[in-house]
Amino acid sequence: MRVRAVSDDKENGVKNSFRYFENRDCKYYPCHKMEHINCLFCYCPLYSYDCPGNYEMREIRGRMVKVCTDCTYPHEAENYPAIIRILSGY
């Protein structure tokens, strides 16, 4: 499988690095309607945490389930430090 990343986007300050990676060749890209999707956290690592994103809780088959369909928090480049802080327990 070949992975093609976007080139650095100096105009918008988005640059491929250890904090940000955009994979436009992914069959799921784009997963949200937004520019500059950070694919580093393709599946949200904050699902089992109290995420600062805009998730909602829905009752599904008698259980409350966290639904993150409209949440773009892990895909926004500027949120990388906060995500790492949450995962580190700080």
C-alpha positions in Angstrom: 0.0 0.0 0.0 1.3 3.4 -1.0 0.7 6.3 1.3 0.8 9.8 -0.2 1.0 12.7 2.2 0.1 16.3 1.3 3.0 18.6 0.8 3.7 21.2 3.5 1.1 23.9 3.5 3.0 27.0 4.5 0.1 29.3 3.7 -2.1 27.8 6.5 0.7 26.8 8.9 0.0 23.0 8.4 3.2 21.0 8.0 3.6 17.2 8.0 5.5 16.2 11.1 5.3 13.9 14.1 2.3 16.0 15.2 0.4 16.2 11.9 -0.1 13.9 8.9 -2.7 14.0 6.2 -3.3 10.9 4.1 -5.4 11.8 1.1 -5.0 8.4 -0.4 -6.9 6.7 2.4 -10.2 5.2 1.3 -12.0 7.0 4.2 -10.5 10.4 3.4 -12.1 12.8 4.1 -13.8 11.5 7.2 -15.1 15.0 8.0 -16.1 18.1 6.0 -13.1 20.2 6.9 -9.8 21.3 5.5 -6.4 20.0 6.8 -7.6 16.8 8.5 -4.9 15.4 10.9 -4.9 11.7 10.1 -2.5 10.9 12.9 -5.4 10.1 15.2 -7.6 8.4 12.6 -9.6 6.6 15.2 -10.0 8.8 18.2 -7.7 7.8 21.1 -9.9 9.8 23.5 -13.0 7.6 23.1 -12.7 6.2 26.6 -11.7 9.5 28.1 -13.7 12.7 28.9 -12.9 14.2 25.5 -13.0 18.0 25.2 -14.5 17.5 21.7 -18.2 17.9 20.7 -19.3 14.3 21.1 -22.8 13.4 22.2 -24.3 10.6 24.3 -27.1 8.6 22.8 -29.1 5.7 24.1 -28.6 2.7 21.8 -30.3 -0.6 22.7 -30.7 0.5 26.3 -27.1 1.6 26.8 -25.6 5.1 26.7 -23.0 5.3 23.9 -20.6 8.0 23.1 -21.1 9.1 19.5 -18.3 11.1 17.9 -19.6 11.4 14.4 -19.5 15.2 14.3 -16.4 15.6 16.4 -13.3 16.9 14.7 -11.2 17.5 17.8 -8.5 14.8 17.1 -8.2 15.9 13.5 -7.4 19.6 14.3 -3.6 20.0 14.2 -3.6 22.5 17.1 -5.1 19.9 19.5 -2.1 17.6 19.3 -0.5 18.8 22.6 -3.8 18.6 24.5 -4.4 15.0 23.3 -1.0 13.9 24.3 -1.5 15.6 27.7 -4.8 13.7 28.2 -3.3 10.4 27.2 -0.3 11.0 29.5 -2.6 11.5 32.5 -1.5 15.1 33.1 
